[in-house]
């Protein structure tokens, strides 16, 4: 027991804190280099310090935050090379996840993926970025679940969390949103049809396009303002 909480309560609140803090970092609510204080986060989340402390430990292990001498825990800053390296890894692993998903998906997962893909297209056609972002999450969750490989799933999820703050802005730009959505639809169609080779190739093409867009955004808009660390 900790402050009247049993172990299950602490685990549940730790997960809540982890998801809330990592999402806030991904959405730039907490900026790169910003210090994170347990007391402030506990008040923000309306929970005790214990689950916040455990969540921060997990975030540090994932590389999303880091300890900085004299400042404590801060949001990890990235370099262009960091982003390039993570995108290269994501290209390899996401393609394999799509390959496995096409071979292993259930009929229910195929139906659900097709449904979510249609929701993505509808949101993109009316340029509803919020609705698109909401639909994008289950899209990737279904693909990763269908892959049947938990280690691969967790590794990809970790990479996507760390990359989210740079990839989401490139994916939802007006000149990229529809194009990105049609890439999602092609991958989904290949998975639904059970064409593993096509699913992997189409996912690689999608990550390549996303990488080009994200890196161009960084070079054009972020580096001139933030410098080499952002």
N, C-alpha and C positions, 0 to 999 in steps of 0.2 A: 504493500500500500504506500502511496506517495501523495501527501496532502489530501487524504480521503479518497484517492483514486486507486482502483485496482489496475493490474497490468494491462487488461484489455482496454480500459478507459484511456490509459496513457498511450497505448499503441494507436488507438483510433484518433486521439487528439494530435499525436505526433504526425500521423498521415495528413490530417487536416492542415496542420501548420506547414508541413513540407509542400503540399500542393499549392497552398495560398502564397507562400513566399516565393516558390519557384515560378509561379505564374506572374506574380508582381515583377519579378526580375525580367522574365521573358518579355513582358509588356512595357518595360522601362519605367515602371512605377518606382522601382528602386534602381538608380542609375549605376552604370559601371564605375567602380571605385568608391561607391557610397558605403559608409560604415553601417553595420546592422547591430543594433543593441537589443539584448534579450528583453529588457523591461519594456521598451517601446513596442516591440513585436508582440509581447504578451498582451499589452493593453489594446493594441490594434486588433488582435484576434479574439480578445476577451477570454483568454485561457491562462492557465498558470505558466510559470517559467519552465517547468520540467519538460513538457512536450515540445516547447519551443527550442530548448537546449538540444534535445534529441534530434529535432528536425534540422537544426543548424549543423549538427555533426554529420548528418546524412548529406546535406547540401555541400559541405566541405569535402566529403569523400567523393562526391560526384564531380567536383571541380567547378561547381557553379559559384561558390564563394571560397575565399581563402583567408588565411591569417596573415595580417600585415603588421610588422613590428611597430609598436607605438600606437596602433589604431584598432587592433583587434580584428574581428571578422569584417571583411568588405566584399562587395560584389566583384567577382573576377572580371578583369579587363581582358579583352581579346586583342590579338594582332591579326593582320591580314594572313600571315602564315598559319596561325591557329585555325582560322576559318577555312582556309584552303585544305588543310590536313583533315579536318572533320568532314568536309564535303566529299573528299576522296573516299573516306571510310564509309560515309553514308551511301555513296553510289554503289559500292560493292555489296554492302549488307542489305540495303533496301531492295536491290535487284534480286538477291537470293531469297529474301522474304517473299517477294512477289512470285518467284519461281515455285517455292514450296507451297504458297497459298493456292496457286493454280492446280497443283497436284493433290492437295489435301483438303481443300475447302468442302464444307458440307453444303447441301442444297439450301439450307436455311441461311448460311453465311453468304452464299452466292446471291440469293434473293435480297438480303439486307444490303449487301454492297451495291447492287444495282439500284436499289431504292435511294441510298445515300448519294450515289453518283448523280442521280436525277435531281436531288435537292441541291447539290453543288451547282449544277448547270442552271437551275432556276434562279438561284441567288446571284450567280455571275451575270446572267442576262439582264437582271435589273440592277446590277452593281450594288448589291446589298452585302457589304464587306462583313458586317457582323454576322449575318445569317450564314455566309460562306464559311467563316471561321468556325462557327458552331458545327456545321456539317463536316468540315474537314477533319475534325478530331475523331469521330466515329469511323470515318473512312479508313484512316490509318490503323485504328484499333482493330477493325475487322480484318484487314490484311494481315496484321501481325498475329492476331489470334488464329487465323486460318493457317498460318505457316506452321503452327504446332511446335515451334522451337522457342522455349521460354528465355533461354540465354540470349538468343538473337533478338528477341523482342525487347528485353530489358536494355540491351546495349544500344539498339536503335532509338528507343525512347529517351535514353540519357543523351545521346547525340542531338536529337531533335530539341530537347529542352535547352541545351547549351546554344544551339544555333537559332532558336526561335526569334530572338530579338533582331536578327539581321535577315532571316529568310521571310518572315511574315510580311515585312514592309515591301520586299521585292515582289512577293507573290500576289499581293493585293493592289499593286499599282494598276491604274486604268488600262495601260498598254499591255499588261501581262495577265490580268485576271482571267479573261476568257480563254486565252491560250493555255494557261496553267490548268484550267478546268477541263479542257478537251484532252489534255495529257492524262489527267486523272481518269476520265471516261474511257480512254483507250486501254489503260492498264486494267481497269475494272472489267471491261468487256473480255479481255484475254483471260483474266482469272475466272470469270463466270463460265467461259467456254472450255476452261481446263487446258489452255494452251500455255504451258509453262515457259517455253522458250520465248514466245512473243511477250509474255508478261514481264520477264526479266529484261528483255531488250527495251521494251517501252518504258519500264521504270528507270533504266539507266538513262534513256533519252530525256525523261522528265527531270531527273536529278541534274543532268548536264545543263539543261535550259535554266533550271532554278539557280544553279551555281553561277552561270554566266550573268544572270540578272542580279543576284545578290552581290557578287564581287564588283560588278559595274557600279552598283549603288554605293558600296563602301568606298570605292576609289573616287567617285564623283562628289559625293555629298558628306561622307563621314570623315574620311582621312583629312580633308582640308580644314575641318572644324575641330576635330578631336585629336588629331595627330596620329602617331603610329599605334597607340593603345586606345581602345574604345570599348 
